[in-house]
Amino acid sequence: MWCAVGMDHRRLGLVLHPTRDVSPVVDTIVDWAGRQGVALAVRAEDRHRVPPGVEALPPGALAAACDALISIGGDGTMLGALRSAVADPKPVLGVHLGKLGFLVEVQAPELPGALDRLAAGDFTVETHSCLACDVCGDNIVAFNDVALVRRPGQGFVAATLAVDGQQYGYYRCDALVVSTPMGSTAYSYAAGGPLVSPATQAVVVTPSAPMAGISRSVVLSPGEAVRLELRPDSAPAVVEMDGMVIREAATEGELHIRYRRDAGLVVRLDARRYQERNQLKLSLLDLPLLPEQLRELLPENLRRQLDRRDLPPPR
């Protein structure tokens, strides 16, 4: 879903990649903020990675205290920024430090112009759903997926699936993945699940390497409550959220999962560019594109180089 947004940004929060050198990007933001009279804040554990003028806030207070967040890293950092703001969603602009990202919006050289547009309200917001989960009494959120995963060499995950209180069946598998439409291109897809359009509201439950029980993906409506319960004969399983282990091995317990709409707000400066990245992502997932279709996804300078050569004929 897309919507136009205009806002007066008085304070921006910086969410930093945990290990990469982000200082050149931070310096660019600090210089820009000084000229614009915009305050900056960062999580307290990152205070040593930013200049003294950037305010350090407790991790849980950063999103609430800021008008928008700037994520500096890759898609993983972006997911973390979205999760940090889920209680009070704020627009998140992703600055990419790597080579390929789909949630992040700009490369470092594009940042000054992007910040000007952010301050002017010249951007759109793309909304994302999440999974709100009760994991044995702990409340978590995931924008891609939540998974029950076996420990290597320790047997299989054995769990039952209930939807709105009704038992659907059981699984015996290496892992059990519950994903959002956005997450359907990640772990769920690798496990054999379907690709789900990001414009769709749905929950996908997919077993990885099923040995018995339900062997196919189950696609559920966003209003249905999902419960996964480990069976007594299950091997120890860990709980993963967006690819990170959040709970160590257990042989009993329940996951209660509900779909939450509009839980994350991603800043977009160019709708066409985002659509092209989605096309490229699908092509990387083995959905075939014609050579001329692939060319349209390339940066303009590479496209000009190709224009001087002959493309293979369409098949």
N, C-alpha and C positions, 0 to 999 in steps of 0.2 A: 504494500500500500504506500502511496506517495502523497505527501501534502507539502504545500509551501509554508515556510516559517519565517517570521521576522522577529528578532529579539535584540535587546540591548545588552550585550555581554559585558558585565562588570568584573566578573572573575572567571577565569578558566582553570580547570584542574588538569594536571599532567599525569598520565598513567604511563609508566616507563617499562620497557622490556627489562626483565630481571637481570640479564647478564650482558647485553650488547652495549657498546659505547653509543650513548644517545646525546653526548654533549654538543655536537654540531647543530643538531635539530633544536635542542633546548636553548642554545645561544641565539638561534634565529628567532625563536618565540619570545625570549626575554627582550631582545632588541625591539621587536615589533610591539610588545606590550608596553614597553617604556614610552614609545612614541605615541601610543594610543591611550595611555592612561588606564590600562587594563591590569587588574591584579591577577597574580598567578598563585596557584597552590599545588602542593604535591603531598603524597602520603608520607607520613613521618619516617618510615624506614628508608625512604629515598632522599632524605634531606641532604645527605653528603654528596649527592650526584647533581645538585642544582646550585645556582648562585645563592648567596645569603638573602637576597630580596624576595625569594620565593617562599611563601608561607608553608610551613609543615603542619599537616592536619592528621588526626587519627584516621586509619584506613577506612573505617565505617562512616566517617564524616565528610569525606572529600566530595562525593557526588552531591550530597545534600547542600553543601556550602557553595557550590559552583553553578554557573548558568549553563555551562557546557564542558565537555571533557575532550582532551586531545590525547589519543592513544598513539604512542611512539613505539613501533615494533612491527609485528605482523598480525596475522589473523588471530593467533593465540592471545596476544596482548589485547587485541580488540575485544575478544570474547570476555576476557577478564574485566575490561572497562565496562562492558554492558552489564555483566553480573553485578558489579559494584554499584550500579545505578538503578538496579531493578526495583527498589522500594520507591523511588521517585525518579522515573526515567528522564534523563537529560540527553540532548543531542551529543553524539560522539563522532568526532572527526578522526579518521585513521590516517596516520602518516607511516608509510611503508619503508622499512629499512632493508628488505630482502629483494628477491627477484620476481616473485609472483604471489599476489594476494587477491582475495575476492571481497572481503569485507572492507579492507583499507581503501581509502579513496585517492590519496595523493602521494607522490614521491617527494623526497626532501627538497629538490630544487623548485617544486611548485608551491611550497608552503607559504611564502609571503603573500602571493595572490590569493591563496585559499583562505588565509587569515583575514584579509581585507573583506572577502566575500562573506565570511562567517560573521564579522562584526556588522556588516551592512544588512544582514539577514537575507543575502542573495544565495539561497541554497534551498534544497528540499530535504525532507526527512523521510527516510524509508523505515517503516515499522517492522519489528520482528517479534515473533512469539517465543515463548520459552516453556520449559517444563518445570512446574513447581512441585518439588518432591519432598515427601516425608520419609527419610531413611532411618528407620529404627528410632524415631523421635527427633532426629536432626533435620532441620529445614534447609534445603538447598535449591538452587535454580540452575538449569542448564539450557543453553541456547542451541546447541547441536544435539546432544544425546546424553542419556544416562544408561549405563551398562552394568550388568552382573557378569563378571569375568572370572574364569577358573584360574587357579595357580598352575603353572606348567608342571606336569608330572603328578598331579594330585586328583585325577578323575575328572568328572563332568559336573557342570552346573545342572541341578535338578530343581525346577521351580514350577509353580502353578500360576496361571493367568486368570484373573477375575476382572470383569468389566461391569461397572455399576453394580457390584455385589454378586453378579452371576458368574459362576465358574465356566471358563471357556475350554480349559484343557491344561495340559502340562508340557514341559519342555525337558529334554535331556540333551545338552549341547555344550560347546566350548564357551560360548558367551551369549547373552541375551541383551539385545540393544533396543532401547526405546528412543525414537528420534522425532524431532520436529521436521517440517518440510525442508528448512535450511540444512539440517543435519542429515537429510536423506542422501546427500552426496558424499558423506564422510564414512564413518564406521559402518553405518547401516548398509550403504552401498557395497562396501567391501565384503560384508557378510551375505550378500546376495539379495538385498532389499531393493525395492523400486525407487526410481527417481521421482520425486514429488515436486511439482511446481511450487516455487516460493509464494505464488499468489493463492495457493490452496491452504485451507485451515484443516490440519489433520495430525494424527499421531500414528506412527508406524512402529510396530513391534516385530523384530526380526531375530531369529535364532542364527548363530554362527556355527557351522559344522554340526547340524542337528543329528543326533543318533537315534532318538525315539521321540514320540509325542508329536506336537505340532512342528511341521517341517517347513512351512511357508510363512511369508510375512502376513501380518494382520494389520489392516488399515482401519483406524477408528476415527470417529468424529471428534471434534475438539471438546464437546460437552461431556464426553464419557470419562468416568473416573477409572483409572487403571490400578490394579494391585498385583504385584508380583510377590510370591511367598516362597522362600526356600523350603524344599522338602527335607525330611529327616535324612534321606539317603544322599543328599547333595554333598559334593566335595566342597572344601573351603572356597569361598568366592569373595572377590573384592568388588567394591562399588566404584565405578569410574564416572566422572562428570566432565563432559567436554574433553575427554582424553586424559584427565588427571585422576589419580587414585585419591579418593576422599575417605574411604573406610577400608581398613585392612581385613584380612580373611575372616570370614564367619561362616558358620554352617546352619544358622537359623536367623530368622528376621523377615521383615516385610518392607517393600517399597510401595508407597502410595503416590501416584503421579497424576497431576492435573495439568491440562493445557491452559496457558495464560496468554491472551492476545495482547498485542501492543506493549510488550514488556521492555523492548529495546528500541532506541531511536538512533539511526545511523545517518550521518550527514552525507548527502550526495550533491555534487556540484555539476554533474553531467550525466543525465539519465541514459543517453546513448552509450556512453563509455561503460557504464555499469552493465548494460545489456550485452555489450560485446564481451565483457569479462565472463558473464554467465555462459555465453556461447562457447568461449574458449574452454571454460571449465567442463562443459558437457563434451567437447571434443576430446579433452584429456581423459574422460571417462569412457572412451571407446564408442561414442556416438558419432558416426562418420559425417564429415563435412566435405563438400567438394573443394578442390584446390582454390577456386575463385572465392568461395565462402571463407576459407581460412585466411586468404589474403586480406579480406576486409577487417579482420581482427588484429592485423599487425599495426604497429605505430606508423605514422605517415612517412617518415624517412625510409623505413624498410619497404613500404609499399612503392615508393618512387623507384627504389632500386629494382624491385620486381617488375615494374612497368617497362624497364629497359630490357627485360628478358621475356622469353616465351614461356607461358604457363603450360603445363601438360594439358592435353585436351580433356574435356569433361568425360566422365565414364557413363 
